[in-house]
Amino acid sequence: MNAAREGAVQLRFEEPPPLWRAYTRALLSRKPALAASSMPAIEARASAVTDARALAAYREVCGCPEDGRLPLAYPHVLAMPLHMAMLTAPAFPVRLPGLVHVANRIERRRAIAAHERLDFLCTLPGLRETARGQEFDLHTQARSGGEPVWSETCTYLARRHGPRDGAARIALELPAHGEAVQWPAPDGIGRRYARVSGDRNPIHLHAATARLFGYTRPIAHGMWSLARVAAQLEARAGGPIAQLACAFKLPVALPAQLRLYAWEDGGASRYLLTDAAGARPHLEGGYKLA
């Protein structure tokens, strides 16, 4: 990820671009739901510095402690304007509305101080065909002073069927051992996370806008759920997470009560986020402590 690849579409910004441009392009897009052919690689670069007030608001919404370092998932918020610019670029072959965030993987190489300037390189190498549709891996690397300090891979899916197709068939197997903790996802959490992250996807904001996309109620941002899980896992472990993998399962319809299970499985640390009854899976994955 260090060098631009020959033939890639390159987007370069002095600072993260305004999100309203990407939302306007997404709203006016006439792209198809699925790509008819392959796509060129897309790359984007920019630098960002954390705003102290914005970070404090994020900590409050996501339950992260004030410990002087960036929360595990916060660089994703800083890089999101680049992500949106890439996913709405003319070279990206499918429309953004309907694209589903299905998985996420984060690695933090060291603690990142809240004041550090981060240089971001984001790459979209192409697409792959799967049984469910077309998947796109968006890779992000953050450097500080030339040193790689954080990376992420977001996997997005363009479905061959409707956005909720097959959701009811997801199986749930609760862990036989491990601790469980519960917290609420209030009705307005989608709007609150939108304000601190810039992610104003209408499916998260109000029932009326969510219904336009087939949901009867607004649903929580997946990255809010992931950030909340990471904060709870770190509090449980008494130390920072170095790696976190996440598969997004069923959406969290708001308001909701959520339950997090955490356990050890053959030396690996695992977690599962469900509804309060332990009947519907929302997130699952594994993690490693620093």
C-alpha positions in Angstrom: 0.0 0.0 0.0 3.0 2.3 0.1 3.3 3.1 -3.6 0.6 4.1 -6.1 0.0 1.4 -8.6 0.4 2.0 -12.3 -3.0 2.5 -14.0 -4.9 3.1 -10.8 -7.3 6.0 -10.6 -5.7 8.3 -8.1 -7.5 10.9 -5.9 -5.3 13.2 -4.0 -6.5 15.8 -1.4 -4.6 18.2 0.8 -7.2 17.5 3.5 -10.2 15.2 3.6 -12.8 16.4 1.1 -16.3 17.6 2.3 -18.8 14.8 2.6 -21.6 16.8 1.0 -20.0 16.4 -2.4 -20.0 12.6 -2.1 -23.6 12.5 -0.8 -24.7 14.7 -3.8 -23.0 12.3 -6.2 -24.6 9.3 -4.5 -28.0 10.9 -4.7 -27.7 11.8 -8.4 -26.0 8.6 -9.4 -27.4 6.4 -12.2 -25.0 3.6 -11.8 -26.3 0.0 -11.7 -26.7 -2.1 -8.6 -24.1 -4.6 -9.9 -21.0 -4.0 -12.1 -21.2 -5.3 -15.6 -17.4 -5.7 -15.9 -14.2 -5.3 -13.9 -13.1 -2.0 -12.4 -9.8 -0.2 -12.2 -8.0 0.1 -8.9 -8.9 3.4 -7.1 -6.5 5.1 -4.6 -7.0 8.2 -2.4 -4.6 10.1 -0.1 -5.1 12.8 2.4 -3.9 13.9 5.8 -6.0 14.6 8.9 -5.7 15.9 12.4 -8.2 15.1 15.1 -10.5 17.9 16.4 -10.6 17.6 20.2 -14.3 18.5 20.4 -15.2 16.1 17.7 -13.3 13.3 19.5 -14.9 14.1 22.8 -18.3 13.8 21.2 -17.4 10.5 19.6 -16.1 9.1 22.9 -19.4 10.0 24.6 -21.6 8.4 21.8 -19.5 5.2 21.6 -18.7 4.7 25.3 -14.9 5.2 24.8 -12.8 6.3 27.8 -10.8 9.6 27.9 -7.4 8.0 27.9 -5.4 10.4 25.7 -5.3 8.0 22.7 -7.5 7.6 19.7 -10.2 4.9 20.2 -9.6 1.8 18.0 -12.1 2.7 15.3 -11.7 6.5 15.3 -9.3 6.6 12.4 -12.1 5.1 10.3 -14.1 8.4 11.0 -11.1 10.5 9.9 -10.7 8.4 6.7 -14.4 8.2 5.8 -14.4 11.3 3.5 -11.8 9.5 1.4 -13.9 6.3 1.5 -16.9 8.2 0.3 -14.9 10.0 -2.5 -13.8 6.6 -3.7 -17.2 4.9 -3.5 -18.8 7.7 -5.5 -16.0 8.3 -8.0 -16.9 7.8 -11.6 -14.5 4.8 -11.8 -16.4 2.9 -9.0 -18.9 0.8 -11.0 -21.9 0.5 -8.7 -24.2 2.9 -6.9 -23.6 3.6 -3.3 -27.2 3.3 -2.0 -27.8 -0.4 -1.4 -24.1 -1.2 -0.9 -23.8 -3.2 2.4 -20.9 -3.1 4.8 -20.5 -6.8 5.6 -17.1 -7.1 7.4 -14.3 -5.1 9.0 -10.8 -5.8 10.1 -8.7 -3.3 12.1 -5.1 -3.5 13.2 -3.5 -0.9 15.6 0.3 -1.2 15.7 0.7 1.2 18.6 -1.3 3.7 20.6 -2.1 6.8 18.6 -2.1 10.1 20.5 -5.1 12.3 20.0 -3.0 15.2 18.6 -1.1 13.1 16.0 -1.4 14.1 12.3 -2.2 11.0 10.3 -1.4 10.4 6.6 -4.0 8.2 4.9 -3.7 6.0 1.9 -6.8 4.2 0.8 -7.0 1.6 -2.0 -9.9 -0.2 -3.7 -8.1 -2.9 -5.8 -11.1 -4.3 -7.6 -14.1 -6.5 -7.2 -14.7 -10.2 -6.7 -17.7 -12.3 -7.6 -19.3 -14.3 -4.7 -22.4 -16.4 -4.2 -24.2 -13.4 -2.7 -23.0 -10.8 -5.2 -20.0 -8.6 -5.8 -17.6 -7.8 -2.9 -15.2 -4.8 -2.7 -12.3 -4.6 -0.2 -11.5 -1.0 0.8 -8.0 -0.9 2.4 -6.9 2.0 4.6 -3.5 2.6 6.0 -2.7 5.5 8.4 0.9 6.7 9.0 2.3 9.1 11.5 5.7 10.6 10.8 6.2 8.0 8.1 5.5 5.1 10.5 2.5 2.7 9.8 0.4 2.9 12.9 -3.1 1.7 11.9 -4.8 -0.2 9.1 -8.3 -1.3 8.2 -10.1 -3.4 5.6 -13.8 -2.7 5.0 -15.6 -5.3 2.9 -18.7 -4.1 1.0 -21.3 -6.2 -0.8 -23.4 -5.3 -3.8 -26.2 -7.9 -3.5 -27.7 -9.8 -6.3 -31.0 -9.7 -4.5 -32.8 -7.2 -2.1 -30.8 -5.8 0.9 -32.6 -8.1 3.4 -32.6 -11.3 1.3 -31.8 -14.3 3.4 -31.4 -12.4 6.7 -33.9 -14.6 8.5 -31.8 -17.7 7.8 -28.8 -16.7 9.7 -28.1 -19.3 12.4 -27.1 -18.3 15.9 -24.9 -20.4 18.2 -24.4 -18.9 21.7 -21.1 -19.6 23.4 -21.2 -22.3 26.1 -18.9 -20.2 28.3 -18.0 -16.6 28.7 -19.3 -13.4 30.2 -22.2 -11.3 28.9 -22.9 -7.6 29.4 -25.9 -5.6 28.1 -26.5 -2.0 27.0 -29.2 0.0 25.2 -29.2 1.2 21.6 -31.6 4.1 22.0 -33.9 5.4 19.2 -31.7 8.4 18.5 -28.3 6.7 18.4 -28.3 6.7 14.6 -28.6 10.5 14.5 -26.1 11.0 17.3 -23.5 8.8 15.6 -24.2 10.5 12.3 -23.3 13.9 13.9 -20.0 12.6 15.3 -19.0 10.5 12.3 -20.4 12.3 9.3 -22.1 9.1 8.2 -25.6 10.4 7.3 -27.0 7.3 5.5 -30.8 7.8 5.7 -31.3 4.2 6.9 -29.9 5.2 10.3 -31.7 8.5 10.9 -35.5 8.2 11.0 -38.2 5.6 10.4 -39.5 7.6 7.4 -36.1 7.6 5.6 -35.3 4.0 6.6 -38.6 2.9 5.0 -37.4 4.2 1.7 -34.8 1.4 1.8 -37.1 -1.4 3.0 -36.6 -1.1 6.8 -39.5 -0.5 9.1 -37.3 1.3 11.7 -34.0 3.0 11.6 -31.0 0.8 12.1 -27.8 1.4 14.1 -24.6 2.2 12.2 -22.4 -0.9 12.1 -19.4 1.2 13.0 -21.1 2.5 16.1 -21.8 -1.1 17.2 -18.2 -2.1 16.4 -16.8 0.9 18.4 -19.1 0.2 21.3 -18.0 -3.5 21.3 -14.3 -2.6 21.1 -14.7 -0.2 24.1 -16.4 -2.9 26.2 -13.9 -5.6 25.3 -11.0 -3.3 26.2 -12.7 -2.4 29.5 -13.2 -6.2 30.2 -9.5 -7.0 29.3 -8.0 -4.0 31.1 -5.9 -3.1 28.1 -6.0 -2.0 24.4 -6.9 -4.1 21.4 -4.3 -4.6 18.7 -6.5 -6.4 16.2 -10.2 -6.7 15.8 -12.1 -8.7 13.1 -15.9 -8.2 12.7 -18.6 -9.8 10.5 -21.8 -7.8 10.4 -24.8 -10.1 10.6 -28.4 -8.8 11.2 -29.0 -5.1 11.5 -29.9 -3.5 14.9 -33.4 -2.1 14.5 -33.8 0.9 16.9 -34.5 1.1 19.7 -32.9 -2.1 21.0 -31.2 -3.8 23.9 -27.9 -5.4 23.0 -25.9 -8.2 24.7 -22.2 -8.9 24.2 -20.7 -12.3 24.9 -16.9 -12.6 25.2 -14.9 -15.8 25.7 -11.7 -17.7 24.9 -11.7 -20.5 22.4 -8.5 -22.5 22.1 -6.3 -19.5 22.9 -8.3 -17.2 20.6 -10.4 -14.4 22.0 -13.9 -14.3 20.5 -17.0 -12.2 20.8 -20.7 -12.1 19.7 -23.2 -9.2 19.9 -26.8 -10.2 19.9 -30.2 -8.8 20.9 -31.1 -8.9 24.6 -32.7 -12.4 24.2 -29.7 -13.9 22.6 -31.8 -14.8 19.6 -30.5 -12.5 16.8 -26.8 -12.1 15.9 -25.6 -8.6 15.0 -21.8 -8.8 15.1 -19.3 -11.6 15.6 -15.6 -12.0 15.4 -12.3 -12.2 17.2 -9.7 -9.9 18.7 -6.1 -9.8 20.0 -4.8 -7.6 22.8 -1.8 -5.4 22.4 
